[in-house]
Amino acid sequence: MWMLFFVVLGTAVLFLLLGWGVRKGAYWLISGYANRSKEEQEQLLKAGYPQKIGSLLIATAVGMIVLLPLLFTSFTYKVELIFGFMIVFLLGGIIYLSRYEIPQKRKRSYVISIGIAIVTFSFLAVLMFFGYEKTELILRKDSFEITGMYGKEIPYEDIRSVELIDELPEVTFRVNGFAMSDIAKGKFKVTGHGTSLLFIQKAKPPYLLIETDDGDIFINSQHPNQTQAWERKLIERIE
């Protein structure tokens, strides 16, 4: 949690510094501003466009800092709320500030900013869809398959041990995976287990630990009975 705290705080501080710099006249920090003609730059300054960009960055940073204490509460979707606020506030603000563009480029600015918002939200929607797709453990003749994002098929002969655990070891680092407040899928560093594959519904024990020749796997279902059934069936197959 502390690592996430410093990531959020660091991002907010970066926005603060960038916003402060722009407000103090470092307009070159605004993408494309330095390549504008002197006449266009003067029009933008007269309309207050650069200063409002700086204010948007500062306001985004302040909002993130205000929401920061949520990380230490039991609220389930605290991470999603903080980063969701950041994305929506920034993209919405950029679309709104297109009204301060020079008249001949205003329509183009709206199109580009709205297009960026659509692409961003579409990407996030697809990511969330596949990230929250139900994970299944399917037993085959000579192997078992874990379905969905980051899923794989593993021969029974590669299994070293199978056991149910009530508490998940500390997950210290995401190597390559999808992680939200209530779910984790992909490769993560796990204390005592090195780089492991996780297919975890958080705070829904028990968890099935499968040690294989290719690394450890942690998986569970939203329903404890299903997780227990996976353990029984796997043990039957490997015995």
N, C-alpha and C positions, 0 to 999 in steps of 0.2 A: 504493500500500500504506500509506503514511503517513496518508493521509486516512482509510482504513478503521481504522487503528490508533487515531486520535484519536476516531473515532465510537464504537468499542467502549469505549475508556477513558472517554470522556465519559459513556456510558450507565452504566458501572460506578460512576463517581464519583457520578452522580445517585442511583443505588440506595443507595450508601453514605450519602449525605447524608439521603435520605428515611428510611432505616432508623435512622440515628442520631437523627434528629429524633423519630421515633415512640418509640424507646427512652427518650428524654429527656422524654417527656410531651406531645409535639405530636400528640395523638391525632386532632386534626381533619384530619390528613393522610390518615387512613384513610377511604375513600369511605363516606359514609352514617353515620359514627360521630357526627358533631355533631348529626344529626337524631334520634338515639335519645333515649329518655326517660332521666332521671337514674338510674332504677332499673336499666334495661338496661345503661347504661354501667358501673354499679357491678358488675353481674354479670359483664360481659365483663372488667373489670379483675381481679376475683377469680379468674376462670378463666385469666388471663394471655394473653388473646387479642391485645390490642394489642401487647404486648411481643413475642409470637411473630411477629406480622406484621413488626415491625421487624427481628427476627432473620432472618426469611426474606429480606428485602430485602438485608441485609448479607451473608448467606451467598451469595446469588446474585451480588452484586458481587465477592466474594472469588473465587468460582469462575471468573468471567469474567476477572478479572485473572490468575489462575493459568494460564488457557488462552491468554492474550494473546500469549506468545512464539511460539505456533504460527504466527502470521501471517508470521513471518520464516523459516519452514521450507519445505521442498518438499512437505509433506503436502498432497494435492490438496483435501481437503474440510475445510480448517481453518475457513473462514468458516461453513460449515454446522454444524460441530461446536460452535463458540462460541455462535452464536445459537440452535441447537437446544437446547443445554444451558440457555440462559437461559429459553426458552419452556417446556420440559418441567419444569424445576426450579420455576419460578414457578407455573405452573398446577397441577402436582402438589402443591406446598406449600399453595396456596390450598384445594385440595380436602381435603387432610389437616387443615388448621386449622379446617375447618368443624365438627370434633368439639368445638371449644371455644366454639362459638356457644351462646347461651342455649337451653335445651331446647326451647322452643316454636317456635323459628325454625331449629333445627338441620337438619331435613329440607329445608326450603326453601333453606337455604344450600348443602347438598349438591347439590340439583337445579340451582341456578343456576350453581354453580362447575363442575359436570360438564358442563352445557349449554354454558358458555363454552368449555371445553376441546374439546368435540366440534365446535363451530362453527369454532374456530380451526384445529384439525387437519384438518378437512374442507376449509376454504379453502386451507390450505397444500398439501394433497394435490392438489386441482384445479389450483392454480397450478403445481405441479411437473409434473403430467401434461402440461399444455399447453406449459409452458416447455421440457420435454425432448422434446416431439413432434418427430419428424424433419422437417427442413427440406428441401424439394425446389425445384429450379429447373426450371420447366417451360417449354419453348419452344413458342410458338403462332405463328400465321401472321404477325401484325403486332406482337406483343408477347411479353414473357416474364413469367412469374408466379413469385414466391417464396411458397411455401405456409407455413402454420402461423402461430403467434403473431407479430403485427406484419408479416405478409406483405403484399405488394402486387403489382399488375400494372403494368408499365411498357412503353410503346411503344418499339420499336427505334429510332425516329427521335429519341428523347430521349437516346440513349446518345452520350456524347462520346468515351469510350475504354474499353477493356477490357484489363486486364493482370494477370498473376500476380505476386505479391510473396511473398518468403520470410519477411519479418518484418512483423508488424503494428505500425503506428505507436502511440505511447502514447495510451491511452484515459484521459482525465482526469476525465470527469464523466458520470454517467448522467442523461440528460434525462427519458426515459420508456421504461423497458425492464425486462427480466428479466435478472438477472446472478447467476451462481453461480461457483464456483471453476473450473469447466471449460466454461462456456458463457455466451454473451452474445447477447441478442436485443433489438432495439428501437433507440431513438435515443440516441446517446452523443456527447459531445464528443471529437473525435479530433484530436490535434496535426497541424496542416497541412491538415486537411480540414474543419474546422468541425463542425457537427452532421451526423452520418452515421448511416445505418442499418447495424446489425451483425447478422449471422446467423453467429456464429463459434463453432466448436469450438476452444477455446483449446489452444495448444501442439500444433496439428496442421497445420503448413504443408504446401503453400502456401495463400495466401489470394487470392481473386479480388477485385480492386478494379474496380468498375464506376462510372465517373464519368458522371452524368446531369445533365440540366438542373435537376432537382429536388434535387440533392445526391448525395453519394457513397454507395456501398453496398459493404460488405465481407462476403463470404460464403465459406464453405468447407464441405467435407464431411469426415466422419471418415476417408474414404478419399481420399488424394491423387490417385489416378487419376480419380476422379469430378470433383474440382475442376478438373483439367486438361481433362477432357472438356467441362465447362461453358464453359471459356474458348474452346476450339476452335469449339464450336457457336455461341456468341454472335458470335464474329468472323465466321464464315461468314454469319450472318444479316444483320449490319450492313454487310457488304461487298457 
